[in-house]
Amino acid sequence: MALTMTTAASAGDRRGRARVVLALLGVALVVTVLLSVSIGPSGLSTSEVWSLLGDAAAGRFDAIGSTSHVILFDIRLPRTVLGALAGAALAVAGAMLQGLFRNPLADPGLVGVSSGAALGAVLVIVLGSALITPIVGALRIGALPVAAFFGGFVTTLVLYAIATRQGRTSVGTMLLAGIAIGALAGAVTSYMVFRSDDLQLRELSFWSMGSLGGATWLKIAIAAPPVLLVLALSPFIARGLDALVLGESEARHLGIDVERLKTLVIFAVALAVGAAVAFCGVIGFVGIIVPHVLRLAIGPEHRTLLPGSALLGAALLIGADIVCRTIVAPAELPIGIVTAVLGAPVFLSILLRRRSVIDL
């Protein structure tokens, strides 16, 4: 009985700490958003930013069309919102993949899901104008996320089928299959780049390292629904992922429809990664940094891990974008460089700690 009371108290303490951490992450996200719209190479001062935001909140739009208004509402704010959506999508997708494969080494970029999503989008950019110009010319911005979704969906499906046998997922097989799938998708993408014209080449140039530079409100309107849908699905997936940690047989005994859960996770990962990759390019390591840090802070329970990943992922990518815009101003550093510098050491630390259990 004493042991039961101690366990319950420990669980209560962990949940209380998780609530505090989630509140702090919410504050951190607000702070990074305000910094993102206030910092930039232009001459727009912080006081002007606050004045414009205050006017917009009060319904006063006297400054519409001015240079300051354009910089804030047509450049900085869309970029910040797209960064928040992409960061939340990649972080939550990483947490879901790690729950599905029951291993913290899973990440959309490392196991080829991002490469597959990028391939789908690249095929639309390069082949779309040649094959169905009248349709794609008008709907390309909508065709990109659809193609990226199917690319990510097929990649995730193939990866799970290869890595899982008799209810067990081999981590070594997962990583090697992800490398192979990513290399194949990268080879086809490189061929598409090779055969593209100058205009398409400029459009494709940011894919290899990612960028938020092309953010517009139209892109946000297209990217937001799938990302928000995945975030809305996450509470319904969380309990199943917690049960899946014990193994598929044990999860079934707990009343979890494992096949339905796997389908939902694969669909959600593909949708989230496809939306992020379609408009931001391939941005690596967000899906491995964020869940790993949060597990150390609040534990592995997905009920808190998934919303925490969304908040921290959004703040992380916005913060990385601030660094990209300021560290070499007035030029812009590709955002994938910053996330790789942050993520590679985290990946290596996980790998070194788990090398004794990785079965190649």
GILIN-V736754 format. One record per residue. RES is the residue in one small letter. D_LAST is the distance of its C-alpha to the last C-alpha in Angstrom with 2 decimals. Layout:
res:d_last
RES:D_LAST
RES:D_LAST
This chain:
res:d_last
m:43.04
a:42.67
l:38.89
t:39.15
m:41.47
t:39.21
t:36.19
a:38.40
a:39.73
s:36.27
a:35.27
g:38.58
d:38.06
r:34.64
r:36.19
g:39.11
r:36.93
a:35.03
r:38.41
v:39.46
v:36.30
l:36.71
a:40.35
l:39.50
l:36.98
g:39.79
v:42.10
a:39.56
l:39.20
v:43.00
v:43.33
t:40.82
v:42.58
l:45.94
l:44.70
s:43.21
v:46.53
s:48.52
i:46.73
g:46.89
p:48.44
s:51.53
g:54.69
l:54.27
s:54.90
t:53.44
s:56.91
e:57.20
v:53.85
w:55.00
s:58.37
l:56.88
l:54.54
g:57.53
d:59.68
a:57.05
a:56.69
a:60.49
g:60.81
r:62.49
f:61.40
d:64.03
a:61.47
i:59.89
g:59.73
s:60.00
t:57.52
s:56.31
h:55.80
v:53.82
i:51.55
l:50.79
f:50.71
d:49.59
i:47.10
r:45.89
l:45.89
p:44.07
r:41.44
t:41.01
v:40.83
l:38.29
g:36.14
a:36.37
l:35.43
a:32.46
g:31.17
a:31.57
a:29.93
l:26.78
a:26.46
v:27.06
a:24.68
g:21.91
a:22.86
m:22.96
l:19.55
q:18.07
g:20.12
l:19.13
f:15.34
r:16.08
n:14.26
p:16.17
l:13.82
a:15.16
d:18.09
p:20.22
g:20.15
l:16.51
v:15.31
g:18.22
v:20.79
s:23.26
s:22.96
g:23.75
a:26.64
a:27.92
l:27.93
g:30.11
a:32.52
v:32.69
l:33.58
v:36.44
i:37.67
v:37.70
l:38.46
g:40.37
s:43.45
a:43.63
l:43.19
i:44.84
t:46.73
p:49.32
i:46.78
v:43.96
g:46.52
a:47.86
l:44.71
r:41.95
i:41.40
g:40.82
a:38.80
l:36.22
p:34.75
v:34.91
a:32.99
a:30.45
f:30.03
f:29.41
g:26.94
g:24.94
f:25.45
v:24.21
t:21.12
t:20.25
l:21.09
v:18.96
l:15.91
y:16.44
a:17.11
i:13.93
a:11.58
t:13.75
r:14.45
q:17.21
g:17.51
r:13.98
t:11.86
s:8.06
v:7.62
g:4.55
t:6.86
m:9.70
l:9.31
l:8.81
a:11.54
g:13.57
i:13.64
a:14.76
i:17.24
g:18.53
a:19.07
l:20.90
a:22.99
g:23.70
a:24.88
v:27.24
t:28.41
s:29.17
y:31.13
m:33.07
v:33.87
f:35.01
r:37.41
s:38.71
d:42.17
d:43.19
l:43.74
q:40.37
l:38.70
r:40.24
e:39.09
l:35.48
s:35.45
f:34.17
w:31.10
s:28.72
m:29.33
g:31.17
s:34.73
l:37.13
g:40.09
g:40.96
a:41.44
t:44.43
w:45.75
l:45.27
k:41.54
i:41.36
a:43.33
i:40.74
a:37.59
a:38.91
p:39.19
p:35.54
v:34.33
l:36.96
l:36.11
v:32.48
l:33.81
a:36.26
l:33.61
s:31.40
p:33.56
f:33.26
i:29.45
a:29.09
r:29.90
g:27.51
l:24.57
d:25.61
a:25.62
l:22.28
v:20.64
l:21.56
g:19.88
e:21.45
s:23.57
e:24.95
a:25.71
r:27.67
h:29.60
l:30.58
g:32.11
i:29.62
d:29.56
v:25.79
e:26.06
r:28.79
l:26.87
k:23.86
t:26.41
l:28.20
v:25.17
i:24.07
f:27.74
a:28.25
v:25.26
a:26.37
l:29.96
a:29.39
v:27.16
g:29.48
a:32.53
a:31.18
v:29.89
a:33.04
f:35.34
c:33.34
g:30.79
v:27.12
i:26.90
g:23.51
f:22.21
v:25.01
g:22.80
i:20.51
i:23.35
v:25.75
p:23.93
h:22.32
v:25.82
l:27.45
r:25.22
l:26.29
a:29.87
i:30.44
g:27.54
p:25.15
e:27.93
h:27.73
r:31.51
t:31.90
l:28.55
l:29.20
p:32.78
g:31.90
s:29.18
a:31.85
l:34.32
l:32.12
g:30.46
a:33.96
a:35.28
l:32.37
l:32.73
i:36.51
g:36.30
a:34.02
d:36.55
i:39.38
v:37.73
c:37.25
r:40.93
t:42.39
i:40.44
v:41.63
a:44.60
p:46.27
a:43.16
e:40.03
l:36.51
p:33.73
i:32.24
g:28.64
i:29.17
v:30.18
t:27.35
a:24.78
v:26.55
l:26.35
g:22.88
a:20.78
p:21.57
v:20.84
f:17.36
l:16.71
s:18.28
i:16.11
l:12.90
l:14.44
r:15.59
r:12.41
r:9.99
s:10.54
v:9.40
i:6.25
d:3.79
l:0.00
